[in-house]
Amino acid sequence: MLADERRRAILKIIGESEKPVTGSYLAALMGVSRQVIVQDIAILRAAGNDIIATPQGYILSKNVYPQRYRRVIACRHQDDGIEDELMTIVDLGGAVLDVSVEHKVYGEFKAQLMIKSPSDVRCFIEIMKREKAEPLCALTEGVHLHTIEADTPLILDRIEKALKEKGYLLCQ
């Protein structure tokens, strides 16, 4: 299969999937290395395809969620609060789209998370532990922003209230 054909196939697979598709799966399917898939994704993005890389795999932004309500919330906690914070959000019906921090030298760092279920949270925490990865909030003494999404503004309000009660919400 030629590179252009492979990239069209990758885009079709990701575009038709309701769930993120892993680079390892695509590599096995296409008979290439995962690094080739990473390069293909970079080329597809450069061509204007809005492909999001999440801890669960690749997905087109249009397939992420139907139109829902979004809110950016400011939080603060140490590493031991990550799982509880994320579980609080998803247990109340929210989804955590991303996390960002403001570094005093480099500016904003943002990572796409796309965490929408307890299993997504457990998978994310497992990957963090396995890779011995530092969370972005380690750069900012625990302060970070999340874009969260839910079906109604009331759900977003409940999430904020629960996070505030647990001491995670950074209040004015």
C-alpha positions in Angstrom: 0.0 0.0 0.0 1.3 3.4 -0.9 1.7 6.1 1.7 -1.2 8.2 0.2 -3.5 5.2 0.2 -2.5 4.3 3.8 -3.2 7.9 4.9 -6.6 7.9 3.2 -7.4 4.5 4.9 -6.3 5.9 8.3 -8.5 8.9 7.9 -11.4 6.7 6.9 -11.0 4.4 9.9 -10.7 7.3 12.4 -13.5 9.2 10.8 -15.9 6.2 11.0 -15.0 5.2 14.5 -17.1 6.3 17.4 -14.2 5.6 19.8 -10.5 6.6 19.7 -8.4 4.3 17.5 -4.9 3.5 18.8 -1.8 3.9 16.8 -0.8 0.3 17.6 -4.1 -0.9 16.1 -3.6 1.2 13.0 0.0 0.0 12.6 -1.0 -3.6 12.9 -3.8 -3.1 10.4 -1.6 -1.3 7.9 1.4 -3.5 8.4 3.7 -0.7 9.4 5.4 0.5 12.6 3.6 2.8 15.1 6.2 5.5 14.2 5.0 5.4 10.6 1.4 6.0 11.9 2.6 8.9 14.0 4.2 10.4 11.0 1.1 9.8 8.9 -1.0 11.5 11.5 1.3 14.5 11.5 1.0 14.7 7.7 -2.8 14.4 7.8 -3.0 17.1 10.5 -0.7 19.4 8.4 -3.2 18.9 5.5 -5.9 20.3 7.6 -7.5 17.2 9.2 -8.6 17.9 12.7 -7.2 14.8 14.4 -7.0 14.7 18.1 -4.5 12.5 19.9 -5.9 11.3 23.3 -4.5 8.8 25.8 -7.0 6.4 24.3 -6.0 6.9 20.7 -6.8 9.1 17.7 -10.2 10.6 16.9 -11.6 13.3 14.6 -12.8 16.3 16.5 -16.2 16.2 14.9 -16.7 12.7 16.3 -15.8 13.6 19.9 -19.2 14.6 21.2 -22.5 16.0 19.9 -23.0 19.6 20.7 -22.9 20.0 24.5 -22.3 22.7 27.1 -18.7 23.5 27.9 -17.1 25.3 30.8 -13.4 26.0 31.7 -12.7 25.4 35.4 -9.7 26.3 37.4 -8.5 23.6 39.9 -5.7 23.0 42.3 -4.5 19.8 43.9 -1.4 17.7 44.1 -0.7 14.4 42.3 -2.8 12.4 44.7 -6.0 14.3 43.8 -6.0 13.6 40.0 -8.0 10.4 40.1 -10.6 11.7 42.5 -11.0 15.0 40.6 -11.5 13.2 37.3 -13.8 10.6 38.8 -15.9 13.3 40.4 -16.4 15.0 37.0 -17.3 11.8 35.0 -19.4 10.3 37.8 -21.6 13.4 37.7 -22.1 13.2 33.9 -19.3 15.4 32.7 -16.4 14.8 30.3 -12.9 16.2 30.7 -11.8 17.4 27.3 -8.4 18.8 28.2 -6.0 20.1 30.8 -3.9 23.2 30.5 -1.3 25.1 32.7 0.3 28.4 32.3 4.1 28.1 32.5 5.9 31.3 33.5 8.5 30.9 30.8 6.9 28.9 28.0 3.3 30.0 28.2 0.4 27.7 27.9 0.7 23.9 27.8 -2.5 22.0 26.8 -3.1 18.3 26.6 -6.2 16.7 25.1 -7.6 14.2 27.5 -11.1 13.2 26.3 -12.0 11.4 29.5 -15.7 10.7 29.7 -16.1 7.5 31.8 -14.7 5.9 34.9 -12.8 3.4 32.7 -11.2 6.3 30.8 -10.1 7.7 34.2 -8.6 4.3 35.3 -6.8 3.9 32.0 -5.4 7.4 32.2 -4.1 6.9 35.8 -2.7 3.5 34.8 -0.8 5.0 31.9 0.5 7.9 34.1 1.8 5.3 36.6 3.3 2.9 34.1 5.1 5.7 32.2 6.0 7.4 35.5 4.7 10.6 33.9 4.5 13.9 35.8 1.1 15.6 35.5 1.1 19.1 33.9 0.0 20.6 37.2 3.4 19.6 38.6 4.7 22.7 36.7 2.4 25.1 38.5 2.2 23.9 42.1 -1.0 22.0 41.3 -2.9 24.8 39.5 -4.5 23.9 36.2 -7.5 24.4 34.0 -9.9 21.8 32.6 -12.4 22.3 29.8 -15.3 20.2 30.9 -18.4 19.3 28.9 -21.9 18.0 29.9 -25.4 17.7 28.5 -26.8 20.6 30.5 -25.6 23.6 32.4 -27.1 22.1 35.6 -24.7 19.2 35.4 -21.8 21.6 35.0 -23.0 23.5 38.1 -23.2 20.2 40.1 -19.7 19.3 39.0 -18.3 22.7 40.1 -20.1 22.4 43.4 -18.7 18.9 44.1 -15.2 20.0 43.1 -15.5 23.1 45.4 -16.7 20.9 48.3 -13.7 18.6 47.8 -11.3 21.6 47.8 -10.2 21.2 44.2 -11.9 24.2 42.7 -9.7 27.3 42.6 -12.1 30.1 43.7 -11.8 33.8 43.2 
